[in-house]
Amino acid sequence: MKVFIKQLTIFLLPILVISIPLDVYLSVQLKKSKDYAAGEYSVWNSLFDGKVNSDVVIYGSSRAWVHIDPQMIEDKLNLSAFNLGLDGHNFWLQYLRHKILIEYNPHPKTIILSVDVFSLEKRKDLFNADQFLPYMLFNNLIKHYVESYQGYSLFDSYLPIVRFHGRRDAIFQAVKNSFVSVDDQQGRKKGFKSQGEEWNDDLRKAKAKMKYYEVKLDTASISLLKQFLVECETMNINVILVYTPEYIEGQSFIKRRKEIISLYEDLAVKYSIPFLNYSNDEMCKEKAYFYNTQHLNNRGATIFTDKLIGDLAGIYAQQGAESGGFSTSSQRRR
């Protein structure tokens, strides 16, 4: 047995000597990327480096990170703000960001949770899986929240360099970053990046494939959301649910939409938190503000953030700006 262990050690040692520095090199260089992996690295870096450190933090999907401008919140409400919107994922991985925020950053006073019809629908595949590459080695927290998706195996979390196998684009980007300086003007600003796109054909293409889209609610994600709301109350973090605008024609394409909004309304009442619902706002009738049914363009994002700030200012004035608290009654925009 001793001979076997010795031989195994002799075999593995050179591999470790090579794989660990190579893993570190690729991870460090990949983190520098501003636009690769939908610009998520800058947000993960800020989380792990303790640089979010804001009074107001915005959670949600891509609808959060392209709809709500934290700089406008800072300028108009005099409160530091950061946007943690996560492209393509529901609350399951949004909560992962919350856990990292709480562990590495001072607790925010307020969390604005952007919700939509997809917030509680959990996909099977790990969308944009490359975003986790630089952070997941020996990180049990990330492992716990990504292991229920199709994408990574147990070996990827505990064996250096293994998770980079087959990820040519990520490796190329890492090597490129080590030779070409990254433009700091690219990527997200405080987690936010508005989109300059005009209206596209997403809705027409979707209708050509199906009569409607039926959301399949994930019970584990619903339970996690409830757990999150209880935790925030325990930590004296104020939560506000926000349903940002969505184009009116796309709303009728989603089956069970009213049921999902009712779920958010019920949660707001049960946990005594505000719910600002902008899905019936006049903006939803103006295609010029959107680039598809779910996402505002840069013009729409500016107008909407200004509307949101006005409502937040009113709530702060009602509850008292110094307390950083929101009204405990559910509020809805019609």
Salt bridges, closest charged atoms under 4 A:
ASP23 OD2 - ARG163 NH1 2.67
ASP35 OD1 - LYS193 NZ 3.37
GLU40 OE1 - ARG97 NH2 2.63
GLU40 OE2 - ARG188 NH2 2.83
GLU74 OE2 - LYS190 NZ 3.15
ASP116 OD2 - ARG63 NE 3.51
ASP125 OD1 - ARG123 NE 3.02
ASP130 OD1 - ARG167 NH1 2.92
GLU147 OE1 - LYS143 NZ 3.00
GLU147 OE2 - HIS144 ND1 3.97
ASP184 OD1 - LYS34 NZ 3.96
ASP201 OD2 - ARG204 NH2 3.46
GLU246 OE2 - ARG257 NE 2.57
GLU259 OE2 - ARG256 NH2 2.72
GLU265 OE2 - ARG332 NE 3.57
GLU265 OE2 - ARG334 NH2 3.62
ASP281 OD1 - LYS307 NZ 3.46
ASP281 OD2 - ARG333 NE 2.80
GLU282 OE2 - LYS285 NZ 3.48
ASP306 OD1 - LYS76 NZ 2.33
ASP311 OD2 - ARG333 NH1 3.00
